[in-house]
């Protein structure tokens, strides 16, 4: 599955909310999301519109590693 090229930071935060992440802080132009579902994990995403593809790929890689699923499976869950 290809990465979306028009995804904003807020849209990504909402999508990650469907897999157990929630916004815990918003310092300036960044959002900090946390989860304790698999293990305690924090990820910071810029509140940009749109996110750069490399930034999005890095964030999704971190989240999928924490959830112990493939990036493709992670994309299917909130975006599918």
C-alpha positions in Angstrom: 0.0 0.0 0.0 1.4 3.4 -1.0 1.8 6.2 1.6 -0.7 9.0 1.3 0.8 12.2 0.0 -1.8 14.6 1.3 -2.0 13.6 4.9 -1.7 16.4 7.6 -0.3 15.9 11.1 -3.8 16.3 12.5 -5.2 13.6 10.2 -2.3 11.2 11.2 -3.0 11.8 14.9 -6.7 10.9 14.3 -5.7 7.8 12.4 -3.3 6.7 15.1 -6.0 7.2 17.6 -7.8 4.3 16.1 -4.8 2.0 17.0 -4.5 3.1 20.6 -2.5 6.4 20.5 -3.8 9.6 22.0 -2.5 13.2 22.0 -0.8 13.9 25.3 0.9 17.2 24.5 1.0 19.9 21.9 4.1 21.9 22.3 4.1 24.5 19.5 3.7 23.1 16.1 4.2 19.4 17.1 1.9 16.8 18.6 3.0 14.2 21.0 1.1 11.0 21.0 1.4 8.2 23.5 0.2 4.7 24.0 0.5 2.0 26.5 -1.3 -0.8 24.5 1.7 -2.9 23.6 4.3 -1.1 25.7 4.7 2.6 26.7 5.6 4.4 23.5 5.7 8.1 22.5 5.9 9.6 19.0 6.1 13.2 18.0 4.5 14.4 14.8 4.7 17.8 13.2 1.3 19.5 12.8 2.1 20.3 9.1 -0.2 20.1 6.2 0.8 18.0 4.3 3.5 15.9 6.0 6.6 15.0 4.0 6.6 11.4 2.8 9.9 10.6 4.6 8.6 12.0 7.9 5.4 10.0 7.5 7.4 6.8 6.7 9.6 7.3 9.8 6.6 7.8 12.1 4.7 4.8 10.7 7.9 2.7 11.0 8.2 3.6 14.7 4.6 2.9 15.4 4.5 -0.4 13.5 7.7 -1.6 15.3 6.1 -0.8 18.7 2.9 -2.6 17.8 4.9 -5.5 16.2 3.1 -5.4 12.9 4.2 -4.6 9.4 3.8 -1.0 8.1 1.4 -2.3 5.5 -0.8 -3.8 8.2 -0.7 -0.5 10.1 -1.8 1.4 7.0 -4.7 -1.0 6.4 -6.0 -0.5 10.0 -6.6 3.2 10.3 -6.7 4.2 6.6 -8.3 1.1 5.0 
